[in-house]
Amino acid sequence: YEQLIYRSFPYDCTITNPDGSWKPESTKLGGTAQVVYERGKGICEGRSKLLKLVTNNDVIKLPCYIVDGKFGKDGHVWNEFITDDGRVIVYDLSTHLKCSFDGFEQRYPQYHNIVHEVPVERALKINKY
């Protein structure tokens, strides 16, 4: 599913100014799953929301959560999945990072100020782990 989202809905680099700062209309241009789907590209927030919709449904049933925080100095959004055996996998479509949640923040300090959609401990309980 990640390859489907990654290849079908590329990151939209047209929404930043030449100095790297965000254009004010950036969230309108790719911050929602619907806009990413309709335009075929978007920013981290919209792509993460679309990945959640594709995987966390009645057919696929792969628990997926949105994570908000910072990557370096910029705001950023990525996903966390709960596997069948109760492992938490961090997945970032923008940086191609896929790793275990265990020790994530120590191994990847560029990700910080992290706010989980659902705290990991609660997500594990919701999914009966």
Secondary structure, DSSP 8 states (H G I E B T S, - for coil): -HHHHHHHS-B-GGGB-TTS-B-TTGGGGTSSHHHHHHHS-B-HHHHHHHHHHHHSSTTT---EEEEEEEETTEEEEEEEEE-TTS-EEEEETTTTEEEESTTHHHH-TTEEEEEESS-HHHHHHHTT-
